[in-house]
Amino acid sequence: MTARSVASAWPIAPPDTARARAPQPAFGRWMAILCLLAGVLAFAPAPARALEPSVALVERLNTGLLDIMQRAEELGFAGRVTAFEDLLGETYNLRIMARAAIGRSWRKLDDEQKVRLVSAFTAMTVATYASRFKGFSGEHFEVDGAEPSVRGMMLVKSRLHRTDDKPVGLNYLTKSYRAGWRIVDVYLDAKYSELARLRAEFASVMAKEGFDGLIARIEDRAARANEG
């Protein structure tokens, strides 16, 4: 088929090349606008990234700690206990920690004993916090981020800055549950597992004094924290 036959096949005259390019100026203006918008967006501030859930958890704990420390005298020991019951209940999984603290012995306990252990462990932990965080001298906390740990857990690195001494490392092992992320262990000075320490102590007491002896030891520690 020749060029002439192609032209004759159109129902109307073939589009004129010059006329077909006529809309280009409008198209060029749109391209210029789009390029300008792209440049503006490139320099626009990026939206704030949501905190890693485990980091947000420790930030919430630290905020609560500072609030209680700043109101320590006003609250008194009993008031701090009440405040820490709420704060630790929202940020820790104390049942899991109590279970981990006695290791395999947990399987040998009946339901009533498990309830007693978790209750005593919770009371001891709360009383310990209320005893230790009993004032404020300009301290502040700093969270340095989080890194993956074993079994899908996250290790959150934190520091307590003191005005009269060097910072103290407080790392938190956190795990996700249906209710959200919770702390399941604390590493004092960023290296000493609190659960590992308790596990060694509780195992010794269980071996020598049995379950009732362990409960008595835990309750005694809570009482001594109250006195302190």
C-alpha positions as CSV (number, residue, x, y, z in Angstrom):
1,M,0.0,0.0,0.0
2,T,1.4,3.4,-1.0
3,A,1.4,6.6,1.0
4,R,-1.3,7.9,-1.2
5,S,-3.6,4.9,-0.6
6,V,-3.0,5.2,3.2
7,A,-4.1,8.9,3.1
8,S,-7.2,7.9,1.1
9,A,-8.2,5.3,3.7
10,W,-8.8,8.0,6.4
11,P,-12.5,9.1,6.6
12,I,-11.2,12.7,6.9
13,A,-7.9,14.3,5.9
14,P,-4.9,12.9,7.8
15,P,-3.9,15.0,10.8
16,D,-1.6,17.8,9.9
17,T,1.8,17.3,11.7
18,A,2.1,21.0,12.7
19,R,-1.4,21.2,14.0
20,A,-1.0,17.9,16.1
21,R,1.9,19.6,18.0
22,A,-0.1,22.7,18.8
23,P,-1.2,21.6,22.3
24,Q,2.5,21.2,23.4
25,P,2.7,24.6,25.0
26,A,-0.1,23.8,27.5
27,F,1.5,20.4,28.2
28,G,4.8,22.1,28.8
29,R,3.2,24.4,31.4
30,W,1.7,21.4,33.3
31,M,5.1,19.8,33.3
32,A,6.7,22.9,34.7
33,I,4.1,23.0,37.5
34,L,4.7,19.4,38.3
35,C,8.4,19.9,38.5
36,L,7.9,22.9,40.8
37,L,5.7,20.9,43.1
38,A,8.2,18.0,43.1
39,G,10.9,20.5,44.1
40,V,8.7,21.8,46.9
41,L,7.9,18.4,48.2
42,A,11.5,17.4,48.1
43,F,12.4,20.1,50.6
44,A,9.3,19.7,52.7
45,P,9.9,18.3,56.2
46,A,9.4,14.5,56.4
47,P,6.4,13.4,58.6
48,A,7.4,12.4,62.1
49,R,8.1,8.7,62.4
50,A,6.1,6.8,65.0
51,L,8.2,5.5,67.8
52,E,9.0,1.8,67.9
53,P,6.4,0.3,70.3
54,S,8.9,-1.1,72.7
55,V,10.7,2.3,72.8
56,A,7.3,4.1,73.4
57,L,6.7,1.7,76.3
58,V,10.0,2.6,78.0
59,E,9.4,6.3,77.4
60,R,6.0,5.9,79.1
61,L,7.7,4.1,82.0
62,N,10.4,6.8,82.3
63,T,7.8,9.6,82.2
64,G,5.8,7.9,85.0
65,L,9.0,7.4,87.0
66,L,9.9,11.1,86.8
67,D,6.4,12.1,87.8
68,I,6.4,9.9,90.9
69,M,9.9,11.0,91.8
70,Q,9.0,14.7,91.6
71,R,5.9,14.1,93.8
72,A,7.6,11.6,96.1
73,E,7.4,13.5,99.3
74,E,3.8,14.6,98.6
75,L,2.8,11.0,97.9
76,G,4.6,9.3,100.8
77,F,5.4,5.6,100.7
78,A,1.8,4.5,100.5
79,G,1.0,6.9,97.7
80,R,4.1,5.8,95.7
81,V,3.0,2.2,96.1
82,T,-0.4,3.0,94.6
83,A,1.2,5.0,91.8
84,F,3.6,2.2,91.0
85,E,0.9,-0.4,91.1
86,D,-0.7,1.5,88.2
87,L,2.5,2.3,86.3
88,L,4.1,-1.1,86.5
89,G,0.8,-2.8,85.8
90,E,0.8,-0.9,82.5
91,T,4.4,-1.4,81.5
92,Y,5.5,-4.7,83.0
93,N,4.3,-8.3,82.7
94,L,4.8,-9.2,86.3
95,R,3.1,-12.6,86.0
96,I,5.6,-13.7,83.3
97,M,8.5,-12.4,85.4
98,A,7.3,-14.3,88.5
99,R,7.0,-17.4,86.4
100,A,10.5,-16.9,84.9
101,A,12.0,-16.2,88.3
102,I,11.3,-19.7,89.6
103,G,12.0,-21.5,86.3
104,R,10.8,-25.1,85.9
105,S,9.4,-25.1,89.5
106,W,6.4,-23.1,88.1
107,R,5.1,-26.3,86.4
108,K,4.9,-28.0,89.8
109,L,2.7,-25.4,91.4
110,D,-1.1,-25.7,91.6
111,D,-3.3,-22.8,90.6
112,E,-3.6,-21.4,94.1
113,Q,0.2,-21.4,94.6
114,K,0.7,-19.6,91.2
115,V,-1.7,-16.9,92.3
116,R,0.1,-16.5,95.6
117,L,3.5,-16.3,93.9
118,V,2.4,-13.7,91.4
119,S,0.7,-11.6,94.1
120,A,3.8,-11.7,96.4
121,F,6.2,-11.0,93.5
122,T,4.1,-8.0,92.4
123,A,3.9,-6.6,95.9
124,M,7.7,-7.0,96.3
125,T,8.4,-5.3,93.0
126,V,6.1,-2.4,93.6
127,A,7.4,-1.9,97.2
128,T,11.0,-2.0,95.9
129,Y,10.3,0.7,93.3
130,A,8.4,2.8,95.9
131,S,11.4,2.5,98.2
132,R,14.1,3.3,95.6
133,F,12.4,6.2,93.8
134,K,11.6,8.4,96.8
135,G,12.9,11.8,95.7
136,F,14.0,14.0,92.9
137,S,17.3,15.8,92.4
138,G,17.2,16.8,88.8
139,E,17.6,13.3,87.3
140,H,16.4,12.6,83.8
141,F,16.1,9.5,81.6
142,E,17.4,9.0,78.0
143,V,16.4,6.2,75.7
144,D,19.0,5.3,73.1
145,G,16.9,3.1,70.9
146,A,16.1,-0.6,70.6
147,E,17.5,-3.7,69.0
148,P,16.1,-7.1,68.2
149,S,16.6,-9.8,70.8
150,V,15.7,-13.5,71.1
151,R,12.3,-14.9,70.3
152,G,11.0,-11.7,68.7
153,M,11.7,-9.6,71.7
154,M,13.2,-6.1,71.7
155,L,16.0,-4.8,74.0
156,V,15.5,-1.1,74.7
157,K,18.6,0.8,75.9
158,S,18.0,3.5,78.4
159,R,20.1,5.6,80.8
160,L,19.4,7.4,84.1
161,H,21.3,10.6,84.3
162,R,22.2,11.8,87.8
163,T,23.4,15.2,88.8
164,D,26.0,13.9,91.3
165,D,27.3,10.7,89.6
166,K,27.8,9.1,86.3
167,P,24.8,7.8,84.3
168,V,23.3,4.3,85.1
169,G,22.4,2.0,82.2
170,L,18.9,0.5,82.4
171,N,18.2,-1.8,79.6
172,Y,14.7,-3.3,79.2
173,L,13.8,-6.6,77.6
174,T,10.4,-6.2,76.1
175,K,7.9,-8.6,74.5
176,S,4.7,-8.1,72.5
177,Y,1.4,-9.5,74.0
178,R,-2.2,-9.1,73.1
179,A,-2.5,-6.1,75.5
180,G,0.6,-4.5,73.9
181,W,4.3,-4.5,74.6
182,R,5.5,-5.2,78.1
183,I,8.8,-5.3,80.0
184,V,9.9,-8.8,81.1
185,D,13.4,-8.2,82.4
186,V,15.6,-5.3,83.5
187,Y,19.4,-5.2,83.0
188,L,21.0,-3.0,85.7
189,D,24.1,-1.2,84.5
190,A,23.0,-2.4,81.1
191,K,24.4,-5.9,81.7
192,Y,23.1,-7.6,84.9
193,S,19.8,-9.3,84.4
194,E,17.4,-8.8,87.4
195,L,15.6,-12.0,86.5
196,A,18.8,-14.1,86.4
197,R,19.7,-12.8,89.9
198,L,16.2,-13.6,91.2
199,R,16.2,-17.0,89.6
200,A,19.4,-18.0,91.3
201,E,18.2,-16.8,94.7
202,F,14.7,-18.2,94.4
203,A,16.0,-21.6,93.3
204,S,18.2,-21.8,96.4
205,V,15.3,-20.9,98.7
206,M,12.9,-23.3,97.0
207,A,15.4,-26.2,97.4
208,K,16.0,-25.5,101.1
209,E,12.7,-24.1,102.3
210,G,10.1,-25.1,99.8
211,F,7.3,-23.0,98.3
212,D,6.1,-21.6,101.6
213,G,9.6,-20.6,102.5
214,L,10.0,-18.7,99.2
215,I,6.7,-16.8,99.7
216,A,7.8,-15.9,103.2
217,R,11.1,-14.6,101.8
218,I,9.4,-12.5,99.1
219,E,6.9,-11.0,101.6
220,D,9.7,-10.2,104.0
221,R,11.5,-8.3,101.3
222,A,8.4,-6.3,100.5
223,A,7.9,-5.5,104.2
224,R,11.6,-4.4,104.6
225,A,11.2,-2.1,101.5
226,N,8.2,-0.6,103.3
227,E,10.3,0.1,106.4
228,G,13.1,1.7,104.3
